[in-house]
Amino acid sequence: MKKIFIAYVLVTSVIGTILMFSSNTSTAEEPAKKSEVGQSLPQIIKSISLDKQFTFAGENIPQTFDARERLDRELSVNAYWHSSTMLNMKNASRHFPLMDRILTEHGVPTDFKYLAVAESNLRNVVSSASAKGFWQFRKLAAKEFKLEVNDEVDERYHVEKATIAAAKYLKQLHKRWGNWIDAAASYNIGPTRYKQLREAQGETNYFNMHLTDETSRYVFRLVAIKEIMTNPDVYGFYLEHGDKYHDLPPFQEIKIDKSVSDWGAFADQYGVSYREFKLYNPWLIDTKLTVINNTYYVKVPLK
């Protein structure tokens, strides 16, 4: 009996040793597997070539070391900011034709459509400073350029009217400074502040001025956005025709010369949802509209 017990103990010990060795071997191999996965991460990050003359609105970007590094920063940020850049390209198909037409009609280079990308990503957004819409107008500037802003209507959200206002403003800034680069920079920081900085620093050239980080980067950001959106495949962005956001489905324009007490009921009369009605008319910011000696045109999708 004693011999049997000793044999049992020996067998149990051997089995335990084998199991322990097996467990340790498995654990030791685990980090190697993780390391192999990490080493095979399928991405290529390349530095962007600056070996060309970059321009904005027909004006050259200097090729000094400072200008090149500032441009390199904006190209790198926007080229590798994949989701935002891709969505901007999709949105551009819907909005750029309108912007090109309006800018051209007002004698403003079509490169300035990229300013709307930089300002708002082609969306009706609100900034921390209460600037609104594609072109990020503040209330006083909006009213100066004949955009209606009140509790029921905010034409900063009216893409066509806001683009006309932006074109007029840019033309005014160009007349003031004599070039489009300064027009773009002062659009960002404001013409009064821009004038103060020019005078304080004794400079008349944007590229030679020491500005806030945002404005110092601004023109280079416009150049970078233009470069990437003009040559998407060079930067690894591939969109099929069906991927792009095209014009909104067909609509009719309805003349409004009397007050409307309920836009929801109005939309229902035409068989469209309140959501659809607002998508076509984002500048109508209330549920009603008071009309006094005025006329509006609203878009209603066709069913």
Backbone torsions as a table, in degrees:
resi	resn	phi	psi	omega
1	MET	NA	-40.1	-179.8
2	LYS	-64.4	-39.5	178.8
3	LYS	-64.2	-40.4	179.6
4	ILE	-62.5	-42.3	-178.7
5	PHE	-63.6	-42.8	179.7
6	ILE	-62.7	-41.3	179.7
7	ALA	-63.0	-39.8	180.0
8	TYR	-62.8	-43.4	179.7
9	VAL	-62.4	-43.5	-179.4
10	LEU	-62.6	-45.6	179.5
11	VAL	-62.0	-43.8	-179.9
12	THR	-62.1	-40.6	-179.9
13	SER	-63.8	-43.3	-179.9
14	VAL	-63.0	-45.3	179.5
15	ILE	-61.6	-43.0	179.3
16	GLY	-61.4	-41.9	179.8
17	THR	-63.3	-42.2	179.6
18	ILE	-62.4	-45.3	-179.7
19	LEU	-63.3	-40.4	-179.8
20	MET	-64.5	-43.7	-179.7
21	PHE	-63.0	-41.3	179.0
22	SER	-62.4	-43.3	-179.8
23	SER	-64.5	-44.3	-179.3
24	ASN	-64.4	-38.2	-179.7
25	THR	-63.5	-43.4	179.5
26	SER	-62.2	-43.3	-178.5
27	THR	-66.1	-39.1	-178.4
28	ALA	-66.8	-31.2	-177.9
29	GLU	-78.1	-20.5	-173.0
30	GLU	-60.0	-48.2	179.7
31	PRO	-60.2	-33.9	-179.9
32	ALA	-63.5	-40.4	179.1
33	LYS	-63.5	-44.6	179.5
34	LYS	-62.1	-40.2	-179.3
35	SER	-63.3	-40.1	-179.4
36	GLU	-64.1	-39.8	178.3
37	VAL	-64.0	-45.3	-179.7
38	GLY	-61.2	-38.0	-177.9
39	GLN	-70.9	-18.0	-176.0
40	SER	-104.6	19.3	179.6
41	LEU	-56.5	118.7	-170.2
42	PRO	-82.8	75.6	174.6
43	GLN	-146.8	152.1	178.4
44	ILE	-126.1	119.7	178.7
45	ILE	-109.8	112.9	-176.6
46	LYS	-117.6	147.3	173.1
47	SER	-72.0	144.8	-175.3
48	ILE	-88.5	135.5	-179.5
49	SER	-72.7	134.7	175.9
50	LEU	-109.7	18.5	-173.2
51	ASP	-83.6	61.2	175.9
52	LYS	-165.6	166.2	176.4
53	GLN	-89.3	116.2	177.9
54	PHE	-91.0	145.3	179.8
55	THR	-136.4	160.6	170.6
56	PHE	-142.0	126.5	-179.0
57	ALA	54.6	35.4	177.7
58	GLY	80.5	5.7	-178.5
59	GLU	-112.5	137.1	-175.0
60	ASN	-74.0	144.6	170.6
61	ILE	-91.4	128.3	-177.9
62	PRO	-58.6	157.2	179.6
63	GLN	-110.5	30.3	173.7
64	THR	-70.4	163.1	-179.0
65	PHE	-61.4	-37.7	-178.6
66	ASP	-66.1	-48.1	-180.0
67	ALA	-63.5	-40.1	179.8
68	ARG	-64.2	-41.4	-179.1
69	GLU	-70.9	-35.3	177.5
70	ARG	-67.4	-39.6	177.3
71	LEU	-69.1	-40.0	179.2
72	ASP	-58.3	-40.3	179.2
73	ARG	-60.8	-47.2	-176.5
74	GLU	-71.6	-36.4	176.1
75	LEU	-63.6	-42.6	-178.8
76	SER	-66.5	-44.5	-179.3
77	VAL	-61.3	-47.8	-174.7
78	ASN	-78.3	-32.2	178.3
79	ALA	-67.7	-33.4	-178.4
80	TYR	-102.9	9.0	173.1
81	TRP	-94.8	73.3	-162.2
82	HIS	-60.8	-51.8	-173.7
83	SER	-63.6	-45.7	-178.7
84	SER	-64.2	-46.2	-178.3
85	THR	-65.2	-40.7	179.1
86	MET	-64.1	-43.4	179.2
87	LEU	-66.0	-36.1	176.2
88	ASN	-62.3	-40.2	178.7
89	MET	-65.1	-39.1	178.0
90	LYS	-66.2	-43.2	-179.8
91	ASN	-67.2	-32.3	-176.6
92	ALA	-58.3	-35.0	-179.0
93	SER	-61.0	-30.6	179.9
94	ARG	-81.9	-38.5	-168.6
95	HIS	-105.5	-25.3	-175.8
96	PHE	-63.5	-39.7	179.5
97	PRO	-57.6	-43.3	177.5
98	LEU	-63.2	-45.2	-178.5
99	MET	-65.3	-42.1	177.7
100	ASP	-58.1	-44.2	-178.5
101	ARG	-63.4	-47.9	-176.7
102	ILE	-68.2	-44.1	178.9
103	LEU	-60.8	-43.0	179.4
104	THR	-63.8	-42.6	179.7
105	GLU	-60.3	-29.1	-177.7
106	HIS	-100.4	8.7	176.8
107	GLY	72.0	28.9	179.0
108	VAL	-110.5	133.4	179.8
109	PRO	-56.3	139.1	-177.3
110	THR	-67.8	-12.3	174.2
111	ASP	-57.1	-22.3	-177.0
112	PHE	-72.2	-6.2	172.1
113	LYS	-64.8	-25.5	178.7
114	TYR	-72.6	-17.7	174.3
115	LEU	-64.8	-39.0	177.7
116	ALA	-65.2	-31.9	176.1
117	VAL	-66.6	-46.0	-179.3
118	ALA	-65.4	-37.1	-176.3
119	GLU	-75.1	-39.1	-168.5
120	SER	-141.5	0.8	-171.8
121	ASN	56.7	33.4	178.9
122	LEU	56.6	43.8	177.7
123	ARG	-138.7	154.0	178.5
124	ASN	-80.6	82.7	-176.1
125	VAL	-106.3	167.5	177.8
126	VAL	-121.7	129.4	-179.8
127	SER	-87.3	171.0	177.3
128	SER	-65.6	-19.6	178.6
129	ALA	-96.9	13.1	178.3
130	SER	68.5	20.3	169.3
131	ALA	-76.7	143.8	-171.3
132	LYS	-135.1	156.5	173.1
133	GLY	86.8	-178.7	-179.8
134	PHE	-56.8	-38.8	-172.7
135	TRP	-101.7	3.0	172.6
136	GLN	54.7	56.1	175.0
137	PHE	-83.4	138.2	166.4
138	ARG	-82.8	165.4	-171.6
139	LYS	-59.6	-46.6	-177.1
140	LEU	-63.9	-43.2	178.9
141	ALA	-65.5	-37.9	179.0
142	ALA	-61.1	-46.0	-179.3
143	LYS	-67.6	-33.9	177.8
144	GLU	-60.6	-32.9	-179.6
145	PHE	-104.5	28.9	168.4
146	LYS	66.5	30.1	171.7
147	LEU	-93.2	129.3	-179.7
148	GLU	-77.2	129.0	179.1
149	VAL	-137.2	114.5	176.2
150	ASN	-152.7	-164.6	-175.8
151	ASP	-72.9	-16.5	-177.1
152	GLU	-113.9	-25.0	-176.7
153	VAL	-130.9	133.9	173.4
154	ASP	-137.9	97.6	-175.1
155	GLU	-76.0	0.6	168.6
156	ARG	-64.9	-22.0	177.0
157	TYR	-92.1	0.3	177.3
158	HIS	-91.2	103.3	-169.0
159	VAL	-57.2	-44.8	-177.5
160	GLU	-66.0	-49.6	-178.8
161	LYS	-66.7	-37.7	179.5
162	ALA	-68.3	-34.8	177.6
163	THR	-67.8	-38.7	175.7
164	ILE	-61.5	-44.4	178.8
165	ALA	-62.5	-42.5	-179.8
166	ALA	-64.2	-40.2	179.0
167	ALA	-62.3	-42.6	179.1
168	LYS	-65.4	-39.8	179.9
169	TYR	-65.9	-44.6	179.9
170	LEU	-64.7	-37.9	177.3
171	LYS	-63.4	-39.0	177.6
172	GLN	-64.7	-43.0	179.3
173	LEU	-66.2	-38.1	177.7
174	HIS	-63.3	-41.6	178.6
175	LYS	-63.0	-35.2	-178.0
176	ARG	-70.8	-43.6	-173.0
177	TRP	-99.7	-23.4	179.1
178	GLY	88.8	2.6	177.0
179	ASN	-155.1	161.7	-174.5
180	TRP	-81.8	-26.6	179.0
181	ILE	-63.4	-48.2	178.2
182	ASP	-66.6	-31.9	176.8
183	ALA	-61.6	-43.7	179.7
184	ALA	-65.6	-45.5	-178.7
185	ALA	-63.2	-41.9	-178.5
186	SER	-74.0	-22.9	172.6
187	TYR	-61.9	-37.3	-178.1
188	ASN	-73.4	-49.1	-171.8
189	ILE	-96.5	-16.4	-176.8
190	GLY	100.2	134.6	-174.8
191	PRO	-63.2	-35.0	-179.7
192	THR	-65.2	-48.9	179.5
193	ARG	-65.2	-38.2	179.7
194	TYR	-62.8	-42.4	178.2
195	LYS	-62.3	-43.1	179.6
196	GLN	-59.9	-43.5	-178.7
197	LEU	-69.0	-39.3	176.9
198	ARG	-58.9	-46.6	-177.0
199	GLU	-69.6	-40.5	-178.8
200	ALA	-65.1	-34.1	-177.1
201	GLN	-95.5	-7.8	-179.8
202	GLY	66.5	30.7	-178.9
203	GLU	-119.6	149.5	177.0
204	THR	-124.5	11.8	-177.5
205	ASN	-125.2	123.6	-178.5
206	TYR	-50.4	-42.4	-173.9
207	PHE	-70.7	-15.5	179.5
208	ASN	-101.0	0.0	-177.0
209	MET	-92.7	146.9	175.2
210	HIS	-99.4	107.5	-170.7
211	LEU	-118.0	175.1	172.7
212	THR	-58.1	156.6	-177.0
213	ASP	-56.5	-42.1	-177.7
214	GLU	-63.2	-48.5	-177.3
215	THR	-73.1	-33.3	176.9
216	SER	-62.0	-32.6	-179.6
217	ARG	-88.6	-17.2	-164.6
218	TYR	-59.2	-55.2	-177.8
219	VAL	-62.3	-39.8	178.9
220	PHE	-65.7	-33.1	176.6
221	ARG	-66.5	-40.9	177.0
222	LEU	-60.8	-44.2	179.3
223	VAL	-62.0	-43.5	-179.0
224	ALA	-64.9	-44.4	179.4
225	ILE	-62.3	-44.1	177.6
226	LYS	-59.6	-47.8	-177.4
227	GLU	-60.1	-45.9	-176.2
228	ILE	-72.3	-42.1	-178.0
229	MET	-74.2	-22.7	176.8
230	THR	-80.6	-30.1	-178.0
231	ASN	-127.4	60.0	-172.5
232	PRO	-59.3	-39.7	-176.9
233	ASP	-66.6	-28.6	177.7
234	VAL	-63.3	-30.1	-176.9
235	TYR	-103.9	12.7	173.0
236	GLY	85.5	18.5	178.5
237	PHE	-106.2	121.9	-177.4
238	TYR	-125.4	118.9	179.3
239	LEU	-123.8	128.2	170.5
240	GLU	-79.5	163.1	-178.1
241	HIS	-56.0	-39.8	-177.5
242	GLY	-73.3	-12.4	179.4
243	ASP	-78.0	-22.4	-173.3
244	LYS	-80.0	154.1	176.8
245	TYR	-88.9	111.5	-177.4
246	HIS	-92.5	-175.2	-178.0
247	ASP	-55.0	152.7	173.7
248	LEU	-61.2	149.9	178.4
249	PRO	-53.6	158.7	-174.8
250	PRO	-51.8	147.9	-178.4
251	PHE	-144.4	166.3	172.1
252	GLN	-116.6	150.6	176.8
253	GLU	-100.0	129.1	-179.3
254	ILE	-110.0	127.5	178.5
255	LYS	-77.3	130.0	179.2
256	ILE	-117.0	109.9	178.1
257	ASP	-123.0	8.2	175.4
258	LYS	-132.8	155.5	-178.5
259	SER	-61.1	146.0	177.1
260	VAL	-116.7	121.4	-174.8
261	SER	-83.8	-21.6	-175.2
262	ASP	-154.1	106.6	180.0
263	TRP	-66.9	-27.7	178.1
264	GLY	-64.0	-45.3	178.4
265	ALA	-67.1	-36.5	178.0
266	PHE	-61.7	-47.1	-180.0
267	ALA	-62.5	-38.4	-179.1
268	ASP	-62.6	-32.7	178.8
269	GLN	-62.2	-28.3	-178.6
270	TYR	-101.5	8.1	175.7
271	GLY	72.4	27.6	178.1
272	VAL	-121.3	157.4	179.6
273	SER	-79.6	162.1	177.1
274	TYR	-61.7	-38.5	178.2
275	ARG	-60.8	-47.2	178.9
276	GLU	-60.4	-44.0	-178.9
277	PHE	-60.6	-42.1	-179.7
278	LYS	-70.0	-32.7	177.4
279	LEU	-61.7	-37.1	-179.7
280	TYR	-82.5	-20.6	-176.1
281	ASN	-135.5	63.3	-176.0
282	PRO	-66.5	-15.9	-179.9
283	TRP	-76.3	-13.1	174.0
284	LEU	-87.4	99.3	-167.0
285	ILE	-97.3	0.2	178.0
286	ASP	-119.6	175.6	178.7
287	THR	-85.4	-2.6	-178.2
288	LYS	-143.1	174.1	177.9
289	LEU	-145.0	125.9	176.5
290	THR	-98.1	121.3	-176.9
291	VAL	-110.5	119.7	176.6
292	ILE	-132.6	108.6	179.4
293	ASN	52.2	45.0	-179.4
294	ASN	-148.2	164.6	178.3
295	THR	-136.6	135.7	178.1
296	TYR	-125.6	159.6	174.4
297	TYR	-127.5	122.0	179.6
298	VAL	-110.0	151.2	179.7
299	LYS	-98.1	133.5	178.4
300	VAL	-127.1	118.9	-178.8
301	PRO	-60.1	142.0	179.1
302	LEU	-79.2	141.2	178.9
303	LYS	-111.0	NA	NA
